[in-house]
């Protein structure tokens, strides 16, 4: 951190490079996680997202959210075991989103 004195004799602290961006990203992650969880509650899902990366990776949560927003039923494997099964789940949601534009 760098400390400087400005014209009005106030001490100004300049954050480390990238710190502001990291804080912004963290706020966005928290906000999006809360929004996803609100969508899951609206759609009466028992799922809850804690970690965006891992909790959305199998496509199940994504399907619930896209289904609720689009009004189209998306049938996915509720417990895919391998990478291929997870990709199929995600692709089904992406396909619905592509069709809706």
BAGUDREN-114966 format. One record per residue: x, y, z of N, C-alpha, C, O, CB in turn; residue number from 1. Coordinates in Angstrom, 2 decimals, decimal comma. Glycine has a CB too. Layout:
<koltors>
X|Y|Z|X|Y|Z|X|Y|Z|X|Y|Z|X|Y|Z|NUM
...
</koltors>
This chain:
<koltors>
0,83|-1,18|0,00|0,00|0,00|0,00|0,87|1,24|0,00|1,96|1,25|0,57|-0,94|0,00|1,19|1
0,38|2,27|-0,64|1,10|3,52|-0,72|0,31|4,59|0,01|-0,89|4,75|-0,19|1,36|3,92|-2,19|2
1,02|5,33|0,86|0,38|6,41|1,60|0,89|7,73|1,07|2,10|7,92|0,95|0,64|6,29|3,13|3
-0,02|8,63|0,74|0,38|9,95|0,23|-0,39|11,02|0,98|-1,40|10,74|1,63|0,13|10,06|-1,30|4
0,09|12,24|0,87|-0,59|13,35|1,50|-1,10|14,25|0,39|-0,33|14,70|-0,45|0,35|14,13|2,49|5
-2,42|14,53|0,40|-2,97|15,36|-0,66|-2,91|16,85|-0,29|-2,39|17,22|0,76|-4,41|14,95|-0,96|6
-3,45|17,69|-1,17|-3,36|19,14|-1,00|-4,00|19,63|0,30|-3,52|20,60|0,88|-4,01|19,83|-2,16|7
-5,04|18,99|0,76|-5,74|19,43|1,96|-5,15|18,83|3,22|-5,78|18,88|4,28|-7,21|19,09|1,86|8
-3,97|18,25|3,13|-3,29|17,62|4,25|-4,05|16,43|4,82|-3,93|16,11|6,01|-3,05|18,63|5,34|9
-4,82|15,78|3,99|-5,47|14,54|4,37|-4,61|13,38|3,89|-4,05|13,43|2,80|-6,92|14,45|3,79|10
-4,52|12,37|4,70|-3,75|11,20|4,29|-4,62|10,32|3,42|-5,76|10,00|3,76|-3,22|10,42|5,53|11
-4,08|9,93|2,29|-4,81|9,08|1,35|-4,07|7,75|1,22|-2,85|7,72|1,05|-4,95|9,78|-0,04|12
-4,80|6,68|1,30|-4,21|5,35|1,16|-4,64|4,77|-0,18|-5,84|4,64|-0,44|-4,61|4,41|2,34|13
-3,69|4,44|-1,01|-3,96|3,84|-2,30|-3,90|2,33|-2,16|-2,86|1,80|-1,76|-2,96|4,34|-3,38|14
-4,99|1,63|-2,48|-4,97|0,17|-2,35|-3,99|-0,47|-3,32|-3,60|0,14|-4,32|-6,35|-0,40|-2,57|15
-3,61|-1,68|-3,01|-2,70|-2,41|-3,87|-3,36|-2,60|-5,23|-4,58|-2,68|-5,32|-2,31|-3,77|-3,25|16
-2,55|-2,68|-6,30|-3,13|-2,88|-7,63|-3,98|-4,16|-7,65|-3,56|-5,20|-7,15|-2,01|-2,97|-8,70|17
-5,15|-4,04|-8,23|-6,02|-5,21|-8,37|-6,93|-5,44|-7,18|-7,91|-6,19|-7,31|-5,19|-6,41|-8,58|18
-6,66|-4,84|-6,03|-7,48|-5,08|-4,85|-8,91|-4,61|-5,07|-9,86|-5,28|-4,67|-6,87|-4,38|-3,63|19
-9,06|-3,46|-5,69|-10,38|-2,92|-5,97|-11,15|-3,88|-6,88|-12,34|-4,14|-6,66|-10,28|-1,52|-6,62|20
-10,48|-4,42|-7,91|-11,11|-5,35|-8,84|-11,52|-6,64|-8,13|-12,59|-7,18|-8,39|-10,17|-5,67|-10,00|21
-10,67|-7,13|-7,24|-10,97|-8,36|-6,50|-12,19|-8,15|-5,60|-13,03|-9,04|-5,49|-9,75|-8,80|-5,66|22
-12,28|-6,99|-4,97|-13,44|-6,69|-4,13|-14,71|-6,64|-4,96|-15,75|-7,14|-4,55|-13,23|-5,36|-3,38|23
-14,63|-6,02|-6,15|-15,78|-5,93|-7,03|-16,23|-7,32|-7,46|-17,42|-7,63|-7,46|-15,45|-5,07|-8,26|24
-15,28|-8,16|-7,83|-15,59|-9,53|-8,25|-16,25|-10,29|-7,10|-17,21|-11,03|-7,32|-14,32|-10,27|-8,72|25
-15,74|-10,13|-5,91|-16,31|-10,81|-4,74|-17,75|-10,37|-4,49|-18,61|-11,20|-4,19|-15,45|-10,55|-3,50|26
-18,02|-9,08|-4,61|-19,38|-8,56|-4,43|-20,30|-9,16|-5,50|-21,43|-9,52|-5,20|-19,39|-7,01|-4,50|27
-19,81|-9,25|-6,73|-20,62|-9,81|-7,81|-20,94|-11,28|-7,56|-22,06|-11,73|-7,80|-19,90|-9,65|-9,14|28
-19,95|-12,03|-7,07|-20,16|-13,45|-6,76|-21,23|-13,62|-5,68|-22,11|-14,47|-5,79|-18,85|-14,11|-6,31|29
-21,13|-12,81|-4,64|-22,09|-12,89|-3,54|-23,49|-12,53|-4,04|-24,47|-13,22|-3,72|-21,68|-11,95|-2,38|30
-23,58|-11,46|-4,82|-24,87|-11,02|-5,35|-25,49|-12,08|-6,25|-26,68|-12,39|-6,12|-24,71|-9,71|-6,12|31
-24,71|-12,65|-7,15|-25,22|-13,66|-8,08|-25,61|-14,94|-7,33|-26,60|-15,57|-7,67|-24,18|-13,97|-9,16|32
-24,84|-15,31|-6,33|-25,17|-16,50|-5,53|-26,50|-16,30|-4,83|-27,33|-17,21|-4,80|-24,06|-16,78|-4,49|33
-26,72|-15,13|-4,27|-28,00|-14,84|-3,60|-29,15|-14,87|-4,60|-30,23|-15,38|-4,29|-27,95|-13,47|-2,90|34
-28,92|-14,33|-5,79|-29,96|-14,32|-6,82|-30,30|-15,75|-7,25|-31,48|-16,10|-7,36|-29,51|-13,49|-8,04|35
-29,28|-16,56|-7,48|-29,50|-17,97|-7,85|-30,31|-18,67|-6,76|-31,27|-19,37|-7,06|-28,15|-18,72|-8,08|36
-29,94|-18,48|-5,51|-30,66|-19,13|-4,40|-32,11|-18,64|-4,32|-33,00|-19,42|-3,99|-29,94|-18,86|-3,08|37
-32,34|-17,37|-4,61|-33,72|-16,86|-4,63|-34,52|-17,54|-5,74|-35,68|-17,89|-5,55|-33,73|-15,32|-4,83|38
-33,89|-17,72|-6,91|-34,56|-18,41|-8,01|-34,87|-19,86|-7,66|-35,91|-20,39|-8,03|-33,70|-18,34|-9,28|39
-33,95|-20,50|-6,95|-34,17|-21,89|-6,54|-35,35|-21,98|-5,57|-36,16|-22,90|-5,66|-32,90|-22,47|-5,88|40
-35,46|-21,02|-4,65|-36,59|-21,02|-3,71|-37,91|-20,80|-4,44|-38,91|-21,46|-4,14|-36,39|-19,94|-2,64|41
-37,91|-19,86|-5,40|-39,12|-19,58|-6,19|-39,57|-20,85|-6,91|-40,76|-21,11|-7,04|-38,86|-18,43|-7,21|42
-38,62|-21,63|-7,38|-38,93|-22,85|-8,12|-39,03|-24,08|-7,22|-39,04|-25,21|-7,69|-37,87|-23,09|-9,17|43
-39,10|-23,83|-5,92|-39,29|-24,87|-4,91|-38,25|-25,99|-4,99|-38,56|-27,17|-4,80|-40,68|-25,46|-5,05|44
-37,03|-25,60|-5,28|-35,94|-26,57|-5,31|-35,32|-26,69|-3,92|-35,26|-25,71|-3,18|-34,86|-26,16|-6,36|45
-34,88|-27,87|-3,59|-34,21|-28,09|-2,31|-32,72|-27,77|-2,40|-32,00|-27,83|-1,40|-34,41|-29,54|-1,84|46
-32,25|-27,45|-3,59|-30,83|-27,14|-3,79|-30,51|-25,76|-3,22|-31,37|-24,89|-3,12|-30,47|-27,20|-5,29|47
-29,23|-25,59|-2,85|-28,72|-24,30|-2,42|-27,30|-24,15|-2,94|-26,49|-25,07|-2,84|-28,77|-24,14|-0,87|48
-27,01|-22,99|-3,48|-25,68|-22,72|-4,01|-24,84|-22,02|-2,95|-25,26|-21,01|-2,38|-25,75|-21,86|-5,30|49
-23,66|-22,57|-2,71|-22,70|-21,96|-1,79|-21,49|-21,51|-2,60|-20,97|-20,40|-2,40|-22,29|-22,95|-0,66|50
-21,03|-22,36|-3,50|-19,88|-22,08|-4,35|-20,35|-22,13|-5,80|-20,72|-23,19|-6,30|-18,71|-23,09|-4,09|51
-20,32|-20,99|-6,48|-20,83|-20,93|-7,85|-20,17|-21,94|-8,77|-20,85|-22,62|-9,54|-20,63|-19,54|-8,41|52
-18,86|-22,05|-8,71|-18,13|-22,92|-9,62|-18,51|-24,38|-9,45|-18,84|-25,05|-10,43|-16,65|-22,75|-9,42|53
-18,46|-24,87|-8,24|-18,73|-26,29|-8,03|-20,22|-26,61|-8,05|-20,61|-27,66|-8,56|-18,13|-26,74|-6,72|54
-21,04|-25,72|-7,51|-22,47|-26,01|-7,41|-23,21|-25,91|-8,74|-24,28|-26,49|-8,90|-23,11|-25,08|-6,43|55
-22,66|-25,19|-9,70|-23,28|-25,09|-11,01|-22,65|-26,04|-12,03|-23,13|-26,13|-13,16|-23,19|-23,66|-11,52|56
-21,60|-26,72|-11,65|-20,83|-27,52|-12,61|-21,56|-28,72|-13,18|-21,23|-29,17|-14,28|-19,58|-27,98|-11,97|57
-22,54|-29,27|-12,46|-23,21|-30,46|-12,99|-24,44|-30,14|-13,83|-25,06|-31,05|-14,39|-23,60|-31,37|-11,85|58
-24,81|-28,87|-13,92|-25,92|-28,45|-14,77|-27,29|-28,59|-14,15|-28,28|-28,15|-14,74|-25,90|-29,22|-16,01|59
-27,40|-29,18|-12,97|-28,70|-29,40|-12,34|-29,31|-28,08|-11,88|-30,46|-27,79|-12,19|-28,57|-30,37|-11,16|60
-28,55|-27,28|-11,16|-29,04|-25,99|-10,67|-29,34|-25,07|-11,85|-30,36|-24,38|-11,86|-28,00|-25,33|-9,72|61
-28,47|-25,07|-12,83|-28,67|-24,25|-14,02|-30,00|-24,61|-14,69|-30,74|-23,73|-15,12|-27,50|-24,43|-15,02|62
-30,30|-25,90|-14,78|-31,55|-26,34|-15,41|-32,77|-25,86|-14,62|-33,77|-25,45|-15,21|-31,57|-27,88|-15,51|63
-32,69|-25,90|-13,29|-33,81|-25,43|-12,46|-34,04|-23,94|-12,70|-35,18|-23,51|-12,86|-33,54|-25,70|-10,96|64
-32,97|-23,16|-12,72|-33,10|-21,72|-12,89|-33,60|-21,37|-14,29|-34,53|-20,57|-14,43|-31,74|-21,03|-12,62|65
-32,99|-21,96|-15,32|-33,41|-21,67|-16,69|-34,84|-22,12|-16,93|-35,61|-21,43|-17,60|-32,46|-22,35|-17,70|66
-35,20|-23,25|-16,38|-36,56|-23,77|-16,49|-37,56|-22,79|-15,87|-38,59|-22,49|-16,46|-36,66|-25,15|-15,82|67
-37,23|-22,31|-14,69|-38,11|-21,37|-14,00|-38,25|-20,06|-14,74|-39,35|-19,51|-14,81|-37,60|-21,11|-12,62|68
-37,16|-19,55|-15,28|-37,19|-18,27|-15,99|-37,86|-18,37|-17,35|-38,53|-17,44|-17,80|-35,79|-17,73|-16,14|69
-37,66|-19,50|-18,02|-38,17|-19,65|-19,39|-39,57|-20,24|-19,44|-40,29|-20,07|-20,42|-37,24|-20,52|-20,19|70
-39,95|-20,94|-18,38|-41,23|-21,62|-18,39|-41,20|-22,94|-19,14|-42,23|-23,59|-19,30|-42,27|-20,74|-19,00|71
-40,02|-23,35|-19,60|-39,87|-24,61|-20,32|-39,25|-25,65|-19,41|-38,28|-25,39|-18,70|-38,99|-24,42|-21,59|72
-39,82|-26,83|-19,43|-39,30|-27,91|-18,60|-38,01|-28,45|-19,22|-37,95|-28,74|-20,41|-40,34|-29,05|-18,44|73
-36,99|-28,57|-18,39|-35,71|-29,12|-18,83|-35,45|-30,37|-18,00|-35,31|-30,29|-16,78|-34,53|-28,07|-18,70|74
-35,39|-31,50|-18,65|-35,16|-32,76|-17,95|-33,67|-33,07|-17,98|-33,07|-33,20|-19,05|-35,98|-33,92|-18,58|75
-33,08|-33,18|-16,81|-31,65|-33,48|-16,71|-31,43|-34,66|-15,76|-32,32|-35,03|-15,00|-30,85|-32,24|-16,23|76
-30,25|-35,22|-15,84|-29,85|-36,27|-14,91|-29,59|-35,58|-13,56|-28,71|-34,73|-13,48|-28,57|-37,07|-15,42|77
-30,35|-35,93|-12,50|-30,20|-35,23|-11,23|-28,89|-35,51|-10,50|-28,53|-34,79|-9,57|-31,33|-35,58|-10,34|78
-28,19|-36,55|-10,91|-26,92|-36,88|-10,25|-25,92|-37,44|-11,26|-25,55|-38,61|-11,21|-27,15|-37,91|-9,11|79
-25,48|-36,59|-12,19|-24,52|-37,07|-13,18|-23,20|-37,44|-12,51|-22,72|-36,74|-11,63|-24,29|-36,00|-14,27|80
-22,62|-38,55|-12,95|-21,40|-39,01|-12,29|-20,13|-38,59|-13,02|-19,10|-38,36|-12,38|-21,43|-40,49|-12,17|81
-20,18|-38,48|-14,31|-18,97|-38,15|-15,05|-19,06|-36,80|-15,73|-20,11|-36,15|-15,74|-18,68|-39,21|-16,07|82
-17,96|-36,41|-16,30|-17,87|-35,13|-17,00|-18,86|-35,05|-18,16|-19,50|-34,02|-18,38|-16,46|-34,90|-17,50|83
-18,99|-36,14|-18,89|-19,88|-36,17|-20,05|-21,33|-35,95|-19,62|-22,05|-35,19|-20,27|-19,74|-37,51|-20,80|84
-21,77|-36,59|-18,55|-23,13|-36,41|-18,05|-23,39|-34,98|-17,61|-24,47|-34,44|-17,84|-23,39|-37,35|-16,90|85
-22,39|-34,37|-16,98|-22,52|-32,98|-16,55|-22,63|-32,04|-17,76|-23,43|-31,11|-17,77|-21,32|-32,57|-15,67|86
-21,81|-32,32|-18,78|-21,85|-31,50|-19,99|-23,19|-31,60|-20,69|-23,70|-30,61|-21,21|-20,73|-31,90|-20,94|87
-23,77|-32,80|-20,72|-25,09|-32,97|-21,34|-26,13|-32,14|-20,60|-26,95|-31,47|-21,22|-25,50|-34,47|-21,33|88
-26,09|-32,16|-19,26|-27,02|-31,36|-18,46|-26,88|-29,87|-18,79|-27,88|-29,19|-19,01|-26,78|-31,59|-16,97|89
-25,65|-29,38|-18,81|-25,41|-27,96|-19,09|-25,88|-27,62|-20,51|-26,50|-26,58|-20,73|-23,91|-27,61|-18,93|90
-25,59|-28,49|-21,45|-25,97|-28,25|-22,85|-27,49|-28,15|-23,02|-27,96|-27,36|-23,84|-25,44|-29,37|-23,74|91
-28,25|-28,91|-22,27|-29,71|-28,83|-22,36|-30,20|-27,45|-21,97|-31,10|-26,90|-22,62|-30,36|-29,90|-21,46|92
-29,64|-26,88|-20,92|-30,02|-25,52|-20,50|-29,57|-24,48|-21,51|-30,31|-23,55|-21,82|-29,42|-25,20|-19,12|93
-28,35|-24,63|-22,01|-27,84|-23,69|-23,00|-28,68|-23,74|-24,27|-28,90|-22,70|-24,91|-26,38|-24,00|-23,31|94
-29,13|-24,91|-24,65|-29,96|-25,06|-25,84|-31,27|-24,28|-25,69|-31,71|-23,62|-26,63|-30,25|-26,54|-26,10|95
-31,90|-24,36|-24,52|-33,12|-23,62|-24,27|-32,84|-22,12|-24,35|-33,63|-21,38|-24,93|-33,72|-23,99|-22,89|96
-31,75|-21,68|-23,77|-31,41|-20,25|-23,80|-31,14|-19,77|-25,22|-31,52|-18,66|-25,59|-30,18|-19,97|-22,91|97
-30,46|-20,61|-26,03|-30,19|-20,26|-27,43|-31,50|-20,07|-28,19|-31,65|-19,13|-28,97|-29,32|-21,33|-28,11|98
-32,45|-20,97|-27,97|-33,73|-20,90|-28,68|-34,51|-19,65|-28,30|-35,21|-19,07|-29,13|-34,58|-22,14|-28,38|99
-34,38|-19,23|-27,05|-35,10|-18,04|-26,59|-34,41|-16,74|-26,99|-35,01|-15,67|-26,94|-35,26|-18,08|-25,10|100
-33,16|-16,85|-27,38|-32,41|-15,68|-27,82|-31,80|-14,97|-26,71|-31,13|-13,96|-26,90|-33,25|-14,75|-28,57|101
</koltors>
